Amino acid sequence: MRKEGIHPEWHSEAPVICNGVEVMTVGGTKESYNVDIYSGNHPFYQGAQTSMVMDEGQVCVVCHLSQEG
């Protein structure tokens, strides 16, 4: 049983915003989520073997392991 007054408010349809566009909805404790990368634009899910991603002003080179062999 849930205690009253100690749990955060649950938002069952919180929008996920990437580059100003709503890309999906999720359940969570925030009204909305602003993200830079999600599965629709993440290099790994796009099939890239090597990617450059900006992380707090630094360039991070991401090398993905091949599924072959």
DOTORMI-327155 format. One record per residue: residue in three letters; residue number from 1; x, y, z of N, C-alpha, C in turn. Coordinates in Angstrom, 1 decimal, m for minus. Last residue first. Layout:
<kevexs>
+-----+-----+--------+--------+--------+--------+--------+--------+--------+--------+--------+
!  aa !   i !   n.c1 !   n.c2 !   n.c3 !  ca.c1 !  ca.c2 !  ca.c3 !   c.c1 !   c.c2 !   c.c3 !
+-----+-----+--------+--------+--------+--------+--------+--------+--------+--------+--------+
! ala ! NUM !      X !      Y !      Z !      X !      Y !      Z !      X !      Y !      Z !
...
+-----+-----+--------+--------+--------+--------+--------+--------+--------+--------+--------+
</kevexs>
This chain:
<kevexs>
+-----+-----+--------+--------+--------+--------+--------+--------+--------+--------+--------+
!  aa !   i !   n.c1 !   n.c2 !   n.c3 !  ca.c1 !  ca.c2 !  ca.c3 !   c.c1 !   c.c2 !   c.c3 !
+-----+-----+--------+--------+--------+--------+--------+--------+--------+--------+--------+
! gly !  69 !   31.1 !  m12.1 !  m37.1 !   32.2 !  m12.9 !  m36.6 !   32.1 !  m13.3 !  m35.3 !
! glu !  68 !   29.5 !   m9.0 !  m36.5 !   29.9 !  m10.0 !  m37.4 !   31.0 !  m10.8 !  m36.7 !
! gln !  67 !   28.8 !   m6.8 !  m35.1 !   28.1 !   m8.0 !  m34.7 !   28.6 !   m9.2 !  m35.5 !
! ser !  66 !   31.3 !   m4.5 !  m34.1 !   30.6 !   m5.2 !  m35.2 !   30.0 !   m6.5 !  m34.6 !
! leu !  65 !   31.1 !   m2.0 !  m31.7 !   31.6 !   m3.3 !  m32.1 !   30.7 !   m3.9 !  m33.2 !
! his !  64 !   31.5 !    1.4 !  m32.4 !   30.6 !    0.3 !  m32.1 !   31.2 !   m1.0 !  m32.5 !
! cys !  63 !   32.9 !    4.2 !  m31.0 !   33.1 !    3.1 !  m31.9 !   32.3 !    1.9 !  m31.5 !
! val !  62 !   32.6 !    7.5 !  m30.8 !   32.0 !    6.3 !  m30.3 !   32.2 !    5.2 !  m31.4 !
! val !  61 !   34.2 !   10.3 !  m29.7 !   34.2 !    9.4 !  m30.8 !   33.7 !    8.0 !  m30.2 !
! cys !  60 !   33.1 !   13.3 !  m28.6 !   33.3 !   12.0 !  m28.2 !   33.2 !   11.1 !  m29.4 !
! val !  59 !   34.0 !   16.6 !  m28.1 !   33.7 !   15.6 !  m29.1 !   34.1 !   14.2 !  m28.6 !
! gln !  58 !   32.5 !   18.7 !  m25.7 !   33.7 !   17.9 !  m26.1 !   33.2 !   16.9 !  m27.1 !
! gly !  57 !   30.3 !   20.1 !  m24.9 !   31.3 !   20.8 !  m25.6 !   32.5 !   20.0 !  m26.0 !
! glu !  56 !   28.8 !   18.0 !  m23.7 !   29.2 !   19.1 !  m22.9 !   30.3 !   19.8 !  m23.6 !
! asp !  55 !   29.4 !   16.1 !  m26.3 !   29.1 !   15.9 !  m24.9 !   29.6 !   17.0 !  m24.1 !
! met !  54 !   28.7 !   15.3 !  m29.6 !   29.1 !   16.4 !  m28.7 !   28.6 !   16.1 !  m27.3 !
! val !  53 !   29.9 !   12.5 !  m31.3 !   28.8 !   13.0 !  m30.5 !   29.3 !   14.1 !  m29.6 !
! met !  52 !   30.5 !   10.6 !  m34.1 !   31.0 !   11.7 !  m33.3 !   29.8 !   12.4 !  m32.6 !
! ser !  51 !   30.9 !    7.1 !  m34.7 !   30.1 !    8.3 !  m34.7 !   30.8 !    9.4 !  m33.8 !
! thr !  50 !   31.1 !    4.1 !  m36.5 !   31.8 !    5.1 !  m35.8 !   31.1 !    6.4 !  m35.8 !
! gln !  49 !   29.0 !    2.7 !  m37.6 !   30.1 !    1.9 !  m37.0 !   30.9 !    2.9 !  m36.1 !
! ala !  48 !   25.5 !    3.1 !  m37.6 !   26.8 !    3.7 !  m37.8 !   27.8 !    2.8 !  m37.1 !
! gly !  47 !   22.8 !    2.4 !  m37.3 !   23.7 !    1.4 !  m38.0 !   25.1 !    2.0 !  m38.2 !
! gln !  46 !   21.2 !    3.7 !  m35.7 !   21.1 !    4.1 !  m37.1 !   22.1 !    3.3 !  m37.9 !
! tyr !  45 !   21.7 !    3.0 !  m33.1 !   20.5 !    2.5 !  m33.7 !   20.3 !    2.8 !  m35.2 !
! phe !  44 !   24.2 !    4.4 !  m32.8 !   24.1 !    2.9 !  m32.7 !   22.9 !    2.3 !  m33.4 !
! pro !  43 !   23.5 !    7.2 !  m33.0 !   24.2 !    6.5 !  m34.1 !   24.2 !    5.0 !  m34.0 !
! his !  42 !   20.2 !    8.2 !  m32.4 !   21.4 !    7.7 !  m31.8 !   22.2 !    6.9 !  m32.9 !
! asn !  41 !   17.7 !    8.9 !  m33.2 !   18.8 !    9.6 !  m33.8 !   20.1 !    9.2 !  m33.2 !
! gly !  40 !   15.9 !    7.2 !  m31.9 !   15.6 !    7.5 !  m33.3 !   16.7 !    8.3 !  m33.9 !
! ser !  39 !   16.7 !    6.9 !  m29.2 !   16.9 !    5.8 !  m30.1 !   16.7 !    6.1 !  m31.6 !
! tyr !  38 !   18.1 !   10.2 !  m28.6 !   17.2 !    9.1 !  m28.3 !   17.4 !    8.0 !  m29.3 !
! ile !  37 !   19.7 !   13.1 !  m27.4 !   19.9 !   11.8 !  m28.1 !   18.8 !   10.8 !  m27.7 !
! asp !  36 !   18.8 !   15.2 !  m25.8 !   19.7 !   15.4 !  m27.0 !   19.7 !   14.3 !  m27.9 !
! val !  35 !   15.6 !   15.8 !  m24.3 !   16.8 !   15.0 !  m24.5 !   17.6 !   15.5 !  m25.7 !
! asn !  34 !   13.4 !   16.6 !  m21.9 !   14.1 !   17.2 !  m23.0 !   15.4 !   16.5 !  m23.1 !
! tyr !  33 !   10.3 !   15.5 !  m20.8 !   11.7 !   15.2 !  m20.8 !   12.3 !   15.8 !  m22.1 !
! ser !  32 !    7.6 !   16.6 !  m18.6 !    8.2 !   16.3 !  m19.9 !    9.7 !   16.1 !  m19.8 !
! glu !  31 !    7.0 !   16.2 !  m15.9 !    5.9 !   16.5 !  m16.8 !    6.4 !   16.3 !  m18.3 !
! lys !  30 !    8.5 !   13.4 !  m14.2 !    8.6 !   14.7 !  m14.8 !    7.4 !   14.9 !  m15.7 !
! thr !  29 !    8.2 !   10.7 !  m13.6 !    7.9 !   11.7 !  m12.5 !    8.1 !   13.1 !  m13.0 !
! gly !  28 !    6.6 !    8.8 !  m16.3 !    7.7 !    9.2 !  m15.4 !    7.3 !   10.2 !  m14.4 !
! gly !  27 !    6.1 !    7.2 !  m19.3 !    5.6 !    7.4 !  m18.0 !    6.8 !    7.8 !  m17.1 !
! val !  26 !    6.5 !    8.8 !  m22.5 !    6.8 !    7.8 !  m21.5 !    6.1 !    8.1 !  m20.2 !
! thr !  25 !    6.3 !    9.4 !  m26.0 !    5.8 !    9.6 !  m24.7 !    6.2 !    8.5 !  m23.8 !
! met !  24 !    8.3 !   10.9 !  m28.6 !    7.6 !    9.7 !  m28.0 !    7.0 !   10.2 !  m26.7 !
! val !  23 !    9.1 !   13.3 !  m29.7 !    9.5 !   12.0 !  m30.4 !    8.8 !   10.8 !  m29.8 !
! glu !  22 !    8.4 !   16.5 !  m30.4 !    8.0 !   15.4 !  m29.5 !    8.2 !   14.1 !  m30.3 !
! val !  21 !   11.0 !   18.8 !  m31.0 !   10.0 !   17.9 !  m31.6 !    9.7 !   16.8 !  m30.6 !
! gly !  20 !   13.2 !   20.2 !  m30.1 !   12.0 !   20.9 !  m30.2 !   10.8 !   20.1 !  m30.8 !
! asn !  19 !   15.3 !   18.2 !  m29.9 !   15.4 !   19.3 !  m30.9 !   14.0 !   20.0 !  m31.1 !
! cys !  18 !   13.0 !   16.2 !  m28.4 !   14.3 !   16.2 !  m28.9 !   14.4 !   17.2 !  m30.0 !
! ile !  17 !   11.0 !   15.3 !  m25.7 !   11.2 !   16.3 !  m26.7 !   12.7 !   16.3 !  m27.1 !
! val !  16 !    8.5 !   13.2 !  m24.6 !   10.0 !   13.3 !  m24.7 !   10.2 !   14.2 !  m25.9 !
! pro !  15 !    5.7 !   13.8 !  m22.5 !    6.3 !   13.8 !  m23.8 !    7.8 !   13.9 !  m23.7 !
! ala !  14 !    4.1 !   11.5 !  m20.3 !    5.0 !   12.6 !  m20.4 !    5.7 !   12.6 !  m21.7 !
! glu !  13 !    1.8 !   10.0 !  m19.4 !    2.0 !   10.3 !  m20.8 !    2.9 !   11.6 !  m20.9 !
! ser !  12 !    1.7 !    9.7 !  m16.6 !    1.7 !    8.5 !  m17.4 !    1.9 !    8.8 !  m18.9 !
! his !  11 !    3.3 !   10.9 !  m14.0 !    2.8 !   11.4 !  m15.3 !    2.8 !   10.2 !  m16.3 !
! trp !  10 !    3.0 !   11.1 !  m10.6 !    3.3 !   10.2 !  m11.7 !    2.6 !   10.8 !  m13.0 !
! glu !   9 !    4.6 !   12.9 !   m8.0 !    3.4 !   12.8 !   m8.9 !    3.9 !   12.0 !  m10.1 !
! pro !   8 !    6.4 !   11.0 !   m5.5 !    6.3 !   12.1 !   m6.5 !    5.1 !   11.9 !   m7.4 !
! his !   7 !    5.3 !   10.2 !   m2.2 !    5.7 !    9.8 !   m3.5 !    5.5 !   11.0 !   m4.5 !
! ile !   6 !    4.3 !   11.1 !    0.2 !    5.8 !   10.9 !    0.1 !    6.2 !   10.6 !   m1.3 !
! gly !   5 !    1.5 !   11.4 !    0.5 !    2.4 !   12.6 !    0.7 !    3.9 !   12.4 !    0.5 !
! glu !   4 !    0.6 !    8.2 !    1.7 !    0.2 !    9.5 !    1.2 !    1.3 !   10.5 !    1.4 !
! lys !   3 !    2.0 !    5.0 !    0.8 !    1.8 !    6.1 !    1.8 !    1.5 !    7.4 !    1.1 !
! arg !   2 !    0.5 !    2.2 !   m0.7 !    1.2 !    3.4 !   m0.9 !    0.9 !    4.5 !    0.2 !
! met !   1 !    0.8 !   m1.2 !    0.0 !    0.0 !    0.0 !    0.0 !    0.9 !    1.2 !    0.0 !
+-----+-----+--------+--------+--------+--------+--------+--------+--------+--------+--------+
</kevexs>
